[in-house]
Amino acid sequence: MRHFLSLSDLSADQASQILQLAVELKERWQQGEAVGQMAGRTLALLFQKPSLRTRVSFEAGVNQLGGKSIFLGEDAGWGKRESIKDFSEVLSAYVDVIACRARSHQDVIKLAEYASCPVINALTDFCHPCQAMADLMTIHEINGGFEGQHLAFVGDANNVARSLATACGLLGVSMTIASPREYCFDSAFMDQCQQQFPELEFRQTADPREAVRGATAVYTDVWASMGQEKEEQIRIRDFADYQVNAALMKEAGDDAIFLHCLPARRGQEVTDEVMDGSQSRVIQQAENRMHLQKGLLVWLLDHQV
């Protein structure tokens, strides 16, 4: 049985398989072709954090595949009223797949340990694999492949950045991250990337202008993620020089696209001029969450497109 907990668990071939399924399913959806790979199947959405894109993209995607979804918020009592073991064994007896948006990555690992169906990490404090795969799908779609692609991430080396680095390693995209020294990836993660992807061109710098030069995609995220609200004012000060604005995009060049996983704090990590500008692909990127996750569900259930 397959799970989708971290991109580090995938091979390059598996990542490519998921991507290809997503591309095919999107093409069929655009052509108005009905597909039913999840007919008679149910997806449980187990969420500890608020969501727009993750929840709706999964619910709409499952519907397009002919399946059903059940949303379970905090009132389900996961980890409160009963053990994760009991909760996981019971929930997985009812449904075919569980997508979990959790505060703790270890809780998702425990959920998968006891589940009798595939478990998808729909976001944790450690990584956001669905987002990163949809982001790479967007780059592939716009630029016609991955050859010669260079992703520049400007901001905190957070869960999204961590998954992007792994996705780039799997799919052969070079990456540079620009952030203040105290917000860079730690040495353990850098060592892991080097061991798993020895051919990956991956750099860290404190200079955002250096990072974006030659980039084909410029990416940013909020400076203070959910759960870091108490650090927001400190982070606004520390990241003041890391805003993606017109001047920074000019350093990247006219052909570079702009990406953001959303929601955005307009006026902080990115300006309205960039978000709404001709280089922005954030809406296409958000839509691809749905199509990528359809490919992922089909892959997990081992169906054919």
N, C-alpha and C positions, 0 to 999 in steps of 0.2 A: 504494500500500500504506500502511495506517495503522499508526502506532505509538502508544503511550501512555506517554510519558516524563515529561511535566510537564503540569499542568493549564493552564499558560500557553499551551500549544500548541493548546488547544481553543477553539472559539467557544461562546457561550452556548447556541446551538441544539444543538451536539454534546453538550455536557454534559447538556442536558435529554433528548436522545435516549437516552443511556446510562442515565440515571436511569429513564426510562419503561420501557425494556426490562427493567431490574432489577425494577421494581415488577410488571410483567406476569408475569415468570418466577417471582417469589416467590408470586404469587397462584395460579398454575397448580400450583406445587409444594405449596402448602397444600391445594389441592383434590385432590391425589393424581394429577394428570395427568402422564403420562410425556411428556417432550419429548426430541428427539434432534438438536438443532442441531449437536452435535459428534460425531455418529456417524461412526466411521472417522477421527476427528481425534485428534492427540496434542499435549499441552502439555508442554513441558520446563520444569521448575522448577530454575533455576540459582541456588543460594543460597550466599553467602559468610558469612551471619550466621545464628545459630540462630533458630528460629521455631516458634510453635504456631499462632496464628490464621492467618497468611499462608499457611503450607504447607497446613494441613488445610482451610482454606476454599477454596483453589484445587483441591485434590485432590477434595474432596467435590463441589464445584460442577461440575467437569468430568465426574465420574461421573454426576451428575444430568442432564447434557446428553448423555449417551451416549458420551462420549469417554474417552480414557485419559491418564494423566500419567506422567512419568518424573522422578524426583527426582535431581538432580545436586548433590552437595556439593563440598567443597573437593578431594576426591580426583579430581574431573574435570580438575583442573589448569588451570582457566581463568586465563590471564595468567601462567602459570608454565612449563608445558611447551612452549607454542607461543604464537604471537602471537594477539591478539584477532581479527585479521582471519581467520586460518586457522581458529581455533576457531569463530567466528561463521558462517563460510561452510559449514563441515561440519555443525555442529549444526542450522542452519536448513534444511539439505537433508534432514534426518531427520524434522523435526517441523513442525507447522503454526503454533504460537505458542510464544514463549519468555517466561516470567515470571522476571525477574531481581531478586534481593534482594542488593544489592551495597554495599560500603563506599564506593566512589567513584561519584558521579553521572556523571563523565566516562567511566568505563568502560562504563556502560550506553549512553551516547550512541554510543560507538565500536562496541559490540555491535550496535546498531540500524543503524549506518552500513553494515555489511557483511552484515547478515542478509537473507535472501530471504523471511522471514516476519515477521509483526508481533512486536514486542518490547514487553513490559509492564514498567514500573518498579514492582517490588513492594516497594520501599523503597531509598533511598540516603541519604547524609549530607545531601543538599540538600532532598529532598522525599519525601512519601509520598502520592501521588495516590489510590491505591486506598482508603486509610484515610479520607481527607477526603471522597471521594465517598460512601462508606458512611455517614459521619457525617451528611452533609447529607440522605441518604436517610432516616436515622432521624428527624431533625428533621421532615422532610416528612411522614413516616408518622404521627408522634405528634401533630403540630399541624395536620395537614390542609393543608399548603402552606407557602410561604415568605413570604407577605405578612405584614409586621409582625414577622418573626423577628429576634432579636438574639442573637448568640453571643458570650459572654464567655469568653476563654481566659485562664487564670491560670497563669503559669509561664514557662518559657524559650521564647523565640521560635525554636523549633527547626524541624526538617524537617516535623513534623506541623503546627505552627502556620503555617508558610509555605504548605503546601498548603491548609489551612483558609481562610486569607485569600483565596487565589485562587479556591477553590470558592465562597466567599461572594460574591465579585465576579461570578462567572459566573452564579450563581443568585439574586442579588438579596437577600442576607441581610446585615444590618449586623453589624459585628464590632468588639469592643474587646479589646485584649490588655493584661493587667496583668503587669508584670515589673520587676525592678530595672533601672535605666537601662542598666547595662552588658550586660544580656541582652535588650534590645529589638531589634526589626528594625533593620537598618542603613538609612541614607538611600537607598541605591541600590534596595533592595527596595521601600521606601515610594514612591519616585518611579515605579518600574515599575508598582506597583498603581494609582497615581493616573492614570498615562497610559493603562493598559489598561482601568481601570474608573473613569472620572471621576465616576460617580454613586454609587460605593460609599461608604457611611458607615463609615469605618474610623479608629479612634482607638487611641493608645497612652497608657498611664498607669502611674505607679508605685504607684497605690493600688488594691488588689484590691477593696475595698468599693465604690469609685466604678465600677469596671469591671462589677460584677455587678448593680448597681441597674438594674432594668428589663429584665434579660436573660431570655430565654425558655429559654436553654440555658447552663449553666455547664460548662466543659470544663477538664480539666487533664491533664498528662502528667508522667512522671518528671522529676526535676530534673537527673539525670545520665543521659544516654542511653548506649547501647552505644558503646564507644570513648572515653567520658569518665570512666571509672572513677577515674582518677588525680585528677580534679577533684571527686570526690564530696563530700569533707568540706568543701571550700570552698563548694560549691554548697548543701549543707545549711545552712550558716551564712547564705549570701546570700539564700536563699529561705525562711528561717524564718518570715517574716511572710506567706507566700503559700500556706499550707496551705488547702485547701478543707475546711472543717469545718462543723458545724451552724450556727455563728454567721454564717459567710459565706453559706451557703445561705439563711439567714433574710433577709439583705440583698436577695437576689434575689427572694424571695417563694415562696409555696407552690406556685405553678404552674410554676416553673422546673424543668427536668429536669437531671440531672447526667450527664455523659459523660466517658469516659476510654478512650483507645485500648488500654490494657493492654499489658504487665503493669503492675500498680500496686505501688508501694512503700507499702503501708498503714502509716499512722503518720508518713509523710513528707508527700508532696504531698496526700494525702487521708486522712481518718479512716475507720475501719470503719463508724461511724455513718452517714456519707454514702454510702459504697460499697454498703452493705447496706440503705440506707433507702428509703423509698417514692418518692423523687424520682429514684433511680438507674435508668438505662436501659442500663447497660453491657453486659448480656448480650444484649439486643435489638440493640444497636449492633454487638457482635461477630458475631452471627449474620448481620447485614446485609452484612458483608464478603463472605460467600459469595454472596449474591444479587446484590450490586452487581457482583461480578466475573463472574458468569454473564452479566449484561447487557453487560458490557464485552467479554467474549469473543465474544458474538453480534454486537455492533457491529463489532468488529475484523474478523471474518470475513464481515461484511456479509450475515448471514442474517436471515430474518424470523422473528419470534416466531409 
